């Protein structure tokens, strides 16, 4: 990571990797910010600004402004509200990161198309090269407390996620249960529902969706191994949309025999971790559903290799590990878990096929200390509901069990078709607005997301 500091009242400065440093003196009462180029790919770069309050009193808001040359533009940002007027960009705090106690910090990031550096920077009206701090009296508003705020996007509310015991917690230490949906195998979806930003925002605002799973098919014809550029583009579109919409995203290597393509998985996740691992939005799922193969000699070594590649670039985002027998034998994985931090384990169920016996496996894994994530489920038979039947009472038992244990979930699947688990009926527009297009188990899924 390349960093450069310019000291001001909430100062921020722009510098691309390889540029010359400029440092201003630090007034005793000033606050500061550090701008970092966290990734540079030649014709663009990724920047991050860390704002630090070095004053002796609390501040309750900040605003960073700068210009970019006409050859460059900010394509997206996160953890700040962005407005643009011509070449002038303004970033203001969001609901959860505006209040900074003395000595506290927060960060926001952005992507730039082009190589131009920020110019004419101001922070709270003062020059980024230095200036007189604003004369606004100190606020008496108390600092935020746990639990997190209930407004804003899911990522604004919860921020960076982590494993805490057998559950998931947010940046404030509050327990989080994410609820959302999975895409169809991306190579087989009937329309790009999962790749549409308007649809994602609509699900967030109307269904209370907090997480979307990008189920990237790997092995079939037309999937990743035979058309990696198309598959990667689909996944990265979903990631970038999730960042814009402020929801979490699971990157799923949707395979049944991933150990046979370990080198490709290592390369895929290592690359994405380098480019997206800094984001709080991303959750990695390196192996969707292993078959009935050995955990200790086949699946676990595969996970160790892929997790190592992810952790080389991303030390903290959650990784969800597939388990034997179509991600059901979580109790077997619990007897020999993968070493590391922020690791969870996948449990999949379909309520017409799986009931209390599979929940007992989940209970055993939790007692052994595993944190579980149900990245796929349906109120149907295990084939996804080819017969169109739903088993809602048993599905409700699963919903109650997941809620009681703080287990996050994504329901199968965002597509059109006759299967019980297709959430949409024919004619559903790609852009959302699906209140009159719910199909199969969709009403049950949506009701339990809200």
C-alpha positions in Angstrom: 0.0 0.0 0.0 1.3 3.4 -0.9 0.4 6.3 1.5 0.8 10.0 1.6 -0.2 12.4 4.4 -1.3 16.0 4.0 -2.2 17.5 7.4 -5.2 19.9 7.6 -8.5 20.2 9.4 -9.7 16.7 8.3 -7.0 16.8 5.5 -6.9 14.6 2.5 -4.5 14.6 -0.5 -4.2 12.7 -3.7 -1.1 10.9 -4.9 -0.7 8.0 -7.3 1.9 5.3 -6.7 5.2 6.6 -7.8 4.4 10.3 -7.1 6.3 12.7 -4.9 5.3 13.3 -1.3 4.1 16.6 0.1 3.8 17.0 3.8 2.4 20.0 5.7 3.1 20.9 9.3 0.5 19.7 11.8 -1.3 22.4 13.8 -1.7 21.3 17.4 -5.5 21.5 17.1 -5.9 20.1 13.6 -7.4 16.8 12.5 -5.8 14.7 9.8 -6.6 12.2 7.0 -4.4 9.8 5.1 -5.0 9.1 1.4 -3.7 5.7 0.2 -3.6 4.2 -3.3 -4.6 0.7 -2.5 -4.6 -0.6 -6.0 -3.2 0.7 -9.3 -3.9 -1.0 -12.6 -2.3 1.5 -15.0 -5.4 3.2 -16.4 -7.1 3.6 -13.1 -6.6 3.2 -9.4 -8.4 2.7 -6.1 -8.0 5.2 -3.3 -8.9 5.2 0.4 -9.1 8.1 2.8 -8.8 7.6 6.5 -10.1 10.6 8.4 -8.7 11.0 12.0 -9.9 13.5 14.6 -6.7 14.7 16.3 -8.5 17.5 18.1 -9.4 17.3 21.8 -13.1 17.4 21.2 -15.6 15.3 19.3 -16.6 16.1 15.8 -20.0 15.2 14.3 -19.5 15.5 10.5 -17.0 15.9 7.8 -16.9 16.8 4.1 -14.1 16.2 1.7 -14.0 17.9 -1.8 -11.6 17.8 -4.7 -11.3 18.2 -8.5 -10.1 15.6 -10.9 -8.7 16.4 -14.4 -11.1 16.0 -17.2 -9.3 12.8 -18.3 -10.2 11.1 -15.0 -13.4 10.4 -13.0 -14.7 8.6 -9.9 -16.7 5.6 -11.0 -17.9 4.5 -7.5 -17.3 5.1 -3.8 -18.2 3.5 -0.5 -18.6 4.5 3.1 -19.4 8.1 2.1 -22.2 9.9 0.3 -20.8 11.1 -3.0 -22.1 14.0 -5.1 -20.6 15.3 -8.3 -20.8 18.6 -10.1 -18.7 18.6 -13.3 -15.1 17.7 -12.2 -15.8 18.6 -8.5 -16.4 15.6 -6.2 -17.8 15.9 -2.7 -17.8 13.1 -0.1 -19.7 13.5 3.1 -20.0 11.1 6.1 -22.8 8.5 6.2 -25.0 7.9 9.2 -22.5 5.8 11.1 -19.1 7.4 10.5 -19.7 11.1 10.9 -19.2 11.3 14.7 -15.5 11.0 15.6 -14.4 11.2 19.2 -11.0 12.7 19.9 -8.4 10.4 18.4 -10.9 8.3 16.5 -10.7 7.5 12.7 -12.9 6.4 9.9 -12.3 5.6 6.2 -14.0 5.9 2.8 -12.9 4.6 -0.6 -13.3 5.2 -4.3 -12.4 4.0 -7.7 -10.9 6.4 -10.4 -11.0 5.8 -14.1 -7.8 7.5 -15.3 -4.6 8.5 -13.7 -5.3 12.0 -12.6 -4.7 13.0 -9.0 -7.1 15.0 -6.8 -6.7 18.8 -7.1 -8.0 21.9 -5.2 -8.8 19.7 -2.2 -10.8 21.2 0.7 -12.1 19.6 3.9 -14.9 21.2 5.9 -14.2 24.3 3.8 -10.5 24.5 4.7 -7.7 23.9 2.3 -6.2 20.4 2.3 -2.8 22.0 2.4 -3.6 23.6 5.7 -5.8 26.3 7.1 -7.7 27.6 10.1 -10.0 25.0 11.6 -13.7 25.8 11.4 -15.1 27.8 14.3 -18.2 25.7 14.9 -18.6 25.1 18.6 -17.9 21.6 19.9 -20.9 19.3 19.8 -22.4 17.8 23.0 -23.9 14.9 21.1 -22.7 11.6 22.8 -20.8 9.1 20.7 -22.8 6.2 19.1 -23.5 3.2 21.2 -24.3 -0.5 20.5 -26.6 -1.7 18.9 -25.8 -0.1 15.5 -28.2 2.3 13.9 -31.3 1.0 12.2 -31.2 3.4 9.2 -29.0 3.3 6.2 -27.9 0.4 4.0 -26.9 -2.9 5.6 -23.2 -2.1 5.1 -23.7 1.3 6.6 -25.4 -0.2 9.6 -23.0 -3.1 10.2 -19.7 -2.4 8.5 -16.9 -5.0 8.6 -18.2 -8.4 9.7 -16.4 -11.0 11.8 -16.9 -14.4 13.4 -17.6 -14.1 17.1 -17.9 -17.6 18.8 -20.4 -19.5 16.7 -22.1 -16.5 15.3 -21.4 -13.4 13.2 -20.9 -9.9 14.6 -20.6 -6.5 13.1 -18.0 -3.8 13.8 -19.7 -2.8 17.1 -19.8 -6.4 18.4 -23.6 -6.8 17.9 -24.8 -10.2 16.6 -25.9 -10.1 12.9 -28.1 -12.5 11.0 -27.9 -11.7 7.3 -30.8 -12.7 5.1 -30.9 -12.7 1.3 -31.1 -14.7 -1.8 -28.8 -16.6 -4.2 -28.5 -16.1 -7.9 -29.2 -19.0 -10.2 -26.1 -20.7 -11.6 -24.9 -17.7 -13.5 -24.1 -19.7 -16.6 -27.7 -21.0 -16.7 -29.8 -18.0 -15.6 -32.6 -17.1 -18.0 -32.0 -13.4 -17.7 -29.4 -11.3 -15.8 -31.5 -10.7 -12.7 -28.6 -11.0 -10.3 -26.5 -8.5 -12.3 -29.0 -5.7 -12.4 -28.3 -2.8 -10.0 -31.9 -1.5 -10.0 -33.2 -5.0 -9.1 -30.7 -5.2 -6.2 -31.7 -1.9 -4.9 -35.4 -2.8 -5.2 -34.8 -6.1 -3.3 -32.9 -4.1 -0.6 -35.7 -1.6 -0.2 -38.7 -3.8 -0.7 -37.6 -7.2 0.6 -35.1 -6.0 3.2 -32.4 -8.0 1.4 -29.1 -7.7 3.1 -26.9 -10.1 1.1 -26.8 -11.5 -2.4 -25.0 -14.7 -3.4 -23.2 -14.8 -6.8 -23.4 -18.5 -7.6 -20.7 -18.7 -10.3 -21.0 -22.1 -12.1 -17.6 -23.7 -12.5 -17.7 -27.1 -14.1 -20.6 -27.3 -16.7 -20.3 -26.1 -20.3 -20.4 -22.4 -20.5 -19.4 -21.9 -16.9 -16.1 -20.6 -15.5 -13.7 -23.3 -16.7 -14.9 -23.0 -20.3 -15.6 -19.3 -20.4 -13.7 -17.6 -17.5 -14.0 -14.1 -18.9 -17.8 -14.1 -19.0 -18.1 -15.7 -15.6 -15.7 -13.3 -14.0 -17.5 -10.3 -15.6 -20.8 -11.6 -14.1 -19.4 -12.0 -10.6 -17.6 -8.6 -10.6 -20.7 -6.9 -11.8 -22.6 -8.3 -8.8 -19.7 -7.3 -6.5 -19.7 -3.7 -7.8 -23.5 -3.5 -7.6 -23.4 -4.7 -4.0 -20.9 -2.0 -3.1 -23.1 0.7 -4.8 -26.2 -0.6 -3.1 -24.6 -1.1 0.3 -25.3 -4.8 0.7 -23.1 -7.8 1.3 -22.2 -10.2 -1.5 -21.1 -13.9 -1.4 -18.7 -14.9 -4.1 -19.5 -18.6 -4.6 -17.3 -21.1 -6.5 -20.4 -23.1 -7.4 -18.9 -26.5 -7.9 -19.3 -30.2 -6.8 -15.7 -31.4 -7.5 -13.7 -28.3 -6.9 -10.7 -30.3 -5.7 -10.1 -31.3 -9.3 -9.6 -27.6 -10.2 -7.8 -26.4 -7.1 -5.2 -24.3 -9.0 -7.9 -22.4 -10.9 -9.8 -21.7 -7.6 -6.6 -20.5 -5.9 -5.9 -18.2 -8.8 -9.5 -16.9 -9.0 -9.9 -16.2 -5.3 -6.3 -14.8 -4.9 -6.9 -12.3 -7.7 -10.3 -11.2 -6.4 -9.0 -10.9 -2.9 -6.3 -8.6 -4.0 -8.8 -6.4 -5.8 -11.8 -6.6 -3.6 -10.6 -7.9 -0.2 -10.4 -4.4 1.3 -14.2 -4.0 1.0 -16.4 -4.8 4.0 -19.1 -6.1 1.6 -17.4 -9.3 0.4 -17.8 -12.8 1.8 -15.9 -15.7 0.1 -17.4 -19.2 -0.5 -14.7 -21.3 -2.2 -16.7 -24.6 -2.5 -20.4 -24.7 -2.8 -21.3 -28.4 -2.4 -18.7 -31.1 -2.2 -19.9 -34.6 -2.9 -19.6 -37.6 -0.6 -15.8 -37.4 -0.3 -13.4 -37.3 2.6 -13.3 -34.1 4.6 -9.8 -34.7 6.0 -8.0 -35.9 2.8 -9.9 -34.1 0.0 -12.0 -31.1 1.1 -10.0 -29.7 4.0 -6.7 -29.6 2.1 -8.5 -27.8 -0.8 -9.9 -25.2 1.7 -6.5 -24.7 3.2 -5.0 -23.9 -0.1 -7.8 -21.4 -1.2 -8.0 -19.8 2.3 -4.2 -19.3 2.2 -4.5 -17.5 -1.2 -7.4 -15.3 0.1 -5.6 -14.4 3.3 -2.4 -13.3 1.5 -4.4 -10.3 0.3 -7.5 -10.2 2.6 -6.8 -10.9 6.3 -10.3 -10.3 7.7 -13.3 -10.9 5.4 -15.4 -14.0 6.3 -14.7 -17.2 4.3 -17.5 -19.8 4.2 -16.3 -23.4 3.8 -18.3 -26.1 2.0 -18.7 -29.4 3.8 -19.2 -33.1 2.7 -22.3 -34.6 1.2 -23.7 -31.5 -0.5 -22.7 -29.3 2.4 -24.6 -31.3 5.1 -21.9 -33.0 7.2 -21.0 -30.0 9.2 -20.5 -32.3 12.2 -17.7 -34.1 10.3 -16.0 -30.8 9.6 -16.3 -29.8 13.3 -14.1 -32.8 14.3 -11.2 -31.4 12.3 -11.8 -27.7 11.5 -9.6 -25.6 9.2 -7.2 -23.4 11.2 -7.7 -19.6 10.8 -9.9 -16.7 11.7 -13.2 -15.5 10.5 -14.1 -19.0 9.0 -17.6 -20.3 8.8 -19.0 -23.6 7.5 -21.8 -24.2 5.0 -25.0 -26.1 5.8 -27.6 -26.5 3.0 -31.1 -27.8 3.4 -34.3 -28.4 1.4 -37.3 -28.7 3.7 -39.1 -31.5 1.8 -36.0 -33.7 2.1 -34.2 -32.5 5.2 -35.6 -32.1 8.7 -34.6 -32.5 12.3 -31.9 -35.1 11.6 -29.9 -32.5 9.6 -30.6 -29.8 12.2 -29.1 -32.2 14.8 -25.9 -32.2 12.7 -25.9 -28.4 12.8 -26.5 -28.5 16.6 -23.5 -30.8 17.0 -21.3 -28.6 14.9 -22.3 -25.5 16.9 -21.6 -27.3 20.2 -18.1 -28.1 18.9 -17.6 -24.4 18.2 -18.3 -24.0 14.5 -20.0 -20.9 13.1 -22.5 -21.9 10.4 -23.9 -20.0 7.3 -26.8 -21.5 5.3 -25.8 -20.2 1.9 -28.5 -22.2 0.1 -31.9 -23.5 1.0 -35.3 -24.1 -0.3 -38.8 -25.0 0.9 -38.8 -27.9 -1.6 -37.2 -31.3 -2.4 -33.5 -31.4 -2.7 -33.7 -31.2 -6.5 -34.9 -27.6 -6.1 -38.6 -28.5 -6.4 -39.0 -30.1 -9.9 -42.4 -31.3 -8.8 -43.5 -27.8 -7.7 -44.2 -28.9 -4.1 -43.5 -26.8 -1.1 -43.0 -28.0 2.5 -43.6 -24.8 4.5 -44.1 -26.1 8.0 -40.7 -27.8 8.0 -39.2 -24.7 6.3 -40.6 -22.7 9.2 -38.9 -25.0 11.6 -35.6 -24.3 9.8 -36.2 -20.5 9.9 -36.9 -20.6 13.6 -33.7 -22.7 14.2 -31.6 -20.4 12.1 -32.9 -17.3 14.0 -32.4 -18.9 17.4 -28.7 -19.7 16.5 -28.0 -16.5 14.7 -27.3 -18.3 11.4 -27.3 -16.1 8.3 -28.9 -17.4 5.0 -29.4 -16.9 1.3 -32.4 -18.7 -0.3 -32.2 -20.5 -3.7 -32.8 -18.9 -6.4 -33.3 -15.6 -8.3 -34.7 -16.8 -11.7 -37.8 -17.6 -13.7 -39.0 -21.2 -14.1 -41.4 -23.9 -12.9 -39.3 -25.2 -10.0 -40.5 -24.4 -6.5 -37.3 -22.5 -5.8 -37.5 -20.2 -8.7 -38.5 -17.0 -7.0 -40.0 -15.3 -10.1 -42.8 -16.1 -12.5 -42.6 -15.5 -16.3 -42.7 -11.9 -17.4 -40.8 -10.6 -14.4 -38.8 -7.6 -15.5 -35.0 -7.7 -15.0 -35.0 -4.4 -13.1 -37.2 -5.4 -10.1 -40.7 -4.4 -9.2 -41.7 -8.1 -8.6 -44.6 -7.8 -6.1 -46.9 -9.4 -8.7 -44.3 -11.9 -10.0 -43.6 -14.0 -6.9 -43.4 -17.8 -7.6 -43.0 -21.0 -5.7 -41.6 -20.5 -2.2 -40.9 -16.8 -2.9 -43.7 -15.4 -0.7 -42.3 -17.5 2.2 -38.7 -16.4 1.5 -39.7 -12.7 1.2 -41.8 -12.7 4.4 -38.9 -14.1 6.3 -36.4 -11.5 5.0 -38.6 -8.6 6.1 
